[in-house]
């Protein structure tokens, strides 16, 4: 299930480039307000939380050094999960006051709607960057983590394996499905995860083909890692 929120704040508000952490906190707060037990269970999941969300999509904007200035105060947020329970609890929390506080910025929810899932997938575009990593032993037999970009063959292997592992964890069965993808273009990004912690990730346009159900699962819960921190959300741009 996927939903679109149309948000409103003051005209000419400047939104920080690195706002994913604040969005994640706002989403958790709404879920906790509606259903504390479910929020605690979601927070305690060790590996996969099975949801993702976009960066704030600002259509009328000016790029500033300190962030993105929204001319008319409008922003759009997309949230997606294969778990209807997640979306339902989030919506229930939203209905309490109709507000979403992202860091120091207060947004009012003007409109919320459920979006249909595409019946086919061909070309996908990220609306939050894809993050993947690998662990490589060093010369002194220690392990070092490296962020992956599409210029590494490991990126392609890990993206496919990650999605299959999430599928198996969600359905509690072996994944016999498969898919392939081709990166048409990408732009490396450096994003802030939390204070003094950054990662390298990729904004991408990529072509996909293979088993529809597996690609649909990635569309709903996100491609790559750290989906619940706002990574790996895509839109279907092939009509």
C-alpha positions as CSV (number, residue, x, y, z in Angstrom):
1,X,0.0,0.0,0.0
2,X,1.2,3.5,-0.9
3,X,-0.1,6.9,0.1
4,X,0.6,10.5,-0.9
5,X,0.4,13.3,1.6
6,X,0.0,16.9,0.4
7,X,1.6,19.1,3.2
8,X,1.4,22.8,3.8
9,X,3.6,25.1,5.8
10,X,4.5,28.8,5.6
11,X,5.5,30.2,2.2
12,X,9.2,30.5,1.7
13,X,10.1,28.0,4.4
14,X,13.6,26.6,3.9
15,X,13.7,22.8,4.4
16,X,17.1,21.3,5.2
17,X,18.6,19.0,2.6
18,X,19.2,16.3,5.2
19,X,15.7,15.9,6.6
20,X,15.2,12.1,6.5
21,X,16.0,11.6,10.2
22,X,13.3,14.2,11.1
23,X,10.8,12.5,8.8
24,X,11.5,9.1,10.3
25,X,11.0,10.5,13.8
26,X,7.7,12.2,12.7
27,X,6.4,9.0,11.2
28,X,7.3,7.0,14.4
29,X,5.7,9.6,16.6
30,X,2.4,9.4,14.7
31,X,2.4,5.6,14.9
32,X,3.2,5.7,18.6
33,X,0.4,8.1,19.3
34,X,-2.1,5.8,17.6
35,X,-0.8,2.5,18.8
36,X,2.1,2.4,21.3
37,X,2.4,-1.4,21.3
38,X,2.7,-1.6,17.5
39,X,5.2,1.3,17.5
40,X,7.3,-0.5,20.1
41,X,7.2,-3.8,18.1
42,X,8.1,-1.9,14.9
43,X,11.0,-0.2,16.6
44,X,12.4,-3.5,18.0
45,X,12.5,-5.3,14.7
46,X,16.1,-6.1,14.3
47,X,16.5,-6.4,10.5
48,X,13.7,-5.2,8.3
49,X,10.8,-2.9,9.1
50,X,9.1,-3.2,5.7
51,X,8.3,0.4,5.0
52,X,9.9,3.3,3.2
53,X,9.2,6.9,2.5
54,X,10.4,9.6,0.1
55,X,12.3,12.8,0.6
56,X,9.9,15.8,0.7
57,X,9.0,16.5,-2.9
58,X,8.9,20.3,-3.4
59,X,7.6,21.3,-6.8
60,X,7.8,25.1,-6.6
61,X,11.2,25.7,-5.0
62,X,14.4,27.7,-4.9
63,X,17.7,26.0,-4.1
64,X,19.5,27.7,-1.3
65,X,22.9,27.0,0.4
66,X,21.1,26.0,3.6
67,X,18.3,24.0,2.0
68,X,15.3,24.0,-0.4
69,X,13.0,27.0,-0.1
70,X,9.4,26.1,-0.9
71,X,7.8,29.1,-2.6
72,X,4.2,28.3,-1.9
73,X,4.7,26.2,1.3
74,X,3.6,23.0,-0.4
75,X,5.5,19.7,-0.1
76,X,4.5,16.1,-0.9
77,X,5.4,13.0,1.1
78,X,5.1,9.4,-0.1
79,X,4.9,6.5,2.3
80,X,4.8,2.9,1.3
81,X,4.6,-0.6,2.9
82,X,3.4,-4.1,2.1
83,X,1.9,-4.1,5.6
84,X,-1.6,-2.4,5.6
85,X,-1.3,-2.3,9.4
86,X,1.6,0.1,9.2
87,X,-0.3,2.5,6.9
88,X,-3.5,2.2,9.0
89,X,-1.7,3.1,12.3
90,X,0.1,6.0,10.6
91,X,-3.1,7.4,9.2
92,X,-4.8,7.0,12.6
93,X,-2.0,9.0,14.2
94,X,-2.3,11.7,11.6
95,X,-6.0,12.1,12.1
96,X,-5.5,13.1,15.7
97,X,-4.4,16.6,14.9
98,X,-3.7,16.7,11.1
99,X,-0.1,17.8,11.6
100,X,3.3,16.5,10.9
101,X,6.3,18.1,12.6
102,X,9.5,17.6,10.7
103,X,12.4,18.9,12.8
104,X,11.4,22.5,13.6
105,X,9.0,22.8,10.7
106,X,5.3,22.2,11.3
107,X,3.3,20.9,8.3
108,X,-0.5,20.6,8.0
109,X,-1.9,17.7,6.1
110,X,-4.1,19.2,3.4
111,X,-4.8,15.9,1.6
112,X,-4.0,12.2,1.9
113,X,-4.8,9.6,-0.7
114,X,-4.0,5.9,-1.4
115,X,-2.2,5.4,-4.7
116,X,-2.8,2.3,-6.9
117,X,0.1,-0.1,-7.4
118,X,1.2,-0.2,-11.0
119,X,0.1,-3.3,-13.0
120,X,3.6,-3.5,-14.6
121,X,7.0,-2.1,-14.0
122,X,9.7,-1.1,-16.5
123,X,11.5,2.2,-15.7
124,X,11.8,3.2,-12.0
125,X,13.1,6.4,-10.6
126,X,14.2,7.0,-7.0
127,X,12.5,9.6,-4.9
128,X,14.7,8.8,-2.0
129,X,18.3,7.5,-2.8
130,X,19.3,3.8,-2.7
131,X,21.8,2.8,0.0
132,X,23.9,-0.4,0.0
133,X,27.0,-1.4,1.8
134,X,29.5,-4.2,1.8
135,X,32.1,-5.4,4.4
136,X,35.6,-6.1,3.3
137,X,38.5,-7.5,5.4
138,X,41.5,-5.2,5.8
139,X,45.2,-6.2,5.9
140,X,45.2,-6.5,9.6
141,X,42.2,-8.9,9.5
142,X,39.7,-6.4,10.6
143,X,36.4,-5.7,8.8
144,X,35.7,-2.4,7.2
145,X,32.3,-1.2,5.8
146,X,32.2,0.4,2.4
147,X,29.2,2.2,0.9
148,X,28.4,0.9,-2.6
149,X,27.5,2.8,-5.8
150,X,26.5,1.5,-9.2
151,X,30.1,1.7,-10.4
152,X,30.7,-1.5,-8.4
153,X,29.5,-4.9,-9.5
154,X,28.8,-5.7,-5.8
155,X,26.1,-3.1,-5.9
156,X,24.1,-5.1,-8.4
157,X,24.6,-8.4,-6.5
158,X,23.7,-6.8,-3.1
159,X,20.6,-5.0,-4.4
160,X,19.1,-8.3,-5.7
161,X,20.1,-10.3,-2.6
162,X,18.8,-7.7,-0.2
163,X,15.4,-7.7,-1.8
164,X,15.1,-11.5,-1.8
165,X,16.1,-11.6,1.9
166,X,13.4,-9.0,2.8
167,X,10.9,-11.0,0.8
168,X,11.8,-14.2,2.6
169,X,11.6,-12.5,6.0
170,X,8.2,-11.0,5.2
171,X,6.6,-14.1,3.8
172,X,8.6,-16.6,5.9
173,X,9.3,-18.7,2.9
174,X,12.2,-19.3,0.4
175,X,12.1,-16.8,-2.4
176,X,12.0,-18.5,-5.8
177,X,11.4,-15.3,-7.6
178,X,14.0,-13.3,-9.4
179,X,14.5,-10.0,-11.3
180,X,17.2,-8.1,-13.2
181,X,17.9,-4.4,-13.5
182,X,19.9,-2.0,-15.6
183,X,21.0,1.4,-14.3
184,X,20.2,4.0,-16.9
185,X,21.7,6.9,-15.0
186,X,22.7,7.7,-11.4
187,X,23.9,10.5,-9.3
188,X,26.0,9.8,-6.1
189,X,24.7,11.6,-3.0
190,X,26.2,12.1,0.5
191,X,23.4,12.0,3.0
192,X,23.4,12.6,6.8
193,X,22.0,9.6,8.8
194,X,22.4,11.3,12.2
195,X,24.8,13.7,13.9
196,X,28.3,13.3,12.4
197,X,27.3,10.1,10.5
198,X,27.0,10.3,6.8
199,X,26.6,7.7,4.0
200,X,27.1,7.6,0.2
201,X,24.0,6.6,-1.8
202,X,22.6,6.9,-5.3
203,X,19.8,8.7,-6.9
204,X,18.9,6.5,-9.9
205,X,16.8,5.8,-12.9
206,X,16.8,2.1,-13.7
207,X,15.1,-0.5,-15.9
208,X,13.6,-3.6,-14.3
209,X,12.3,-6.9,-15.6
210,X,11.5,-10.3,-14.1
211,X,9.0,-11.6,-11.6
212,X,6.3,-8.9,-11.0
213,X,5.6,-9.9,-7.4
214,X,9.2,-9.4,-6.4
215,X,9.6,-6.1,-8.1
216,X,6.2,-5.0,-6.6
217,X,7.5,-6.0,-3.2
218,X,10.5,-3.7,-3.7
219,X,8.2,-0.9,-4.9
220,X,6.2,-1.2,-1.7
221,X,8.9,-1.7,0.9
222,X,11.9,-0.1,-0.8
223,X,15.1,-1.2,-2.7
224,X,18.4,-1.5,-0.8
225,X,19.1,-1.0,2.9
226,X,17.8,1.5,5.5
227,X,14.4,1.8,4.0
228,X,12.8,2.8,7.3
229,X,15.2,5.8,7.4
230,X,13.9,7.0,4.0
231,X,16.1,5.2,1.5
232,X,15.2,3.2,-1.6
233,X,11.7,4.6,-2.5
234,X,10.9,4.6,-6.2
235,X,8.2,5.7,-8.6
236,X,7.2,4.0,-11.8
237,X,7.9,6.5,-14.7
238,X,7.1,4.2,-17.6
239,X,3.5,4.7,-18.7
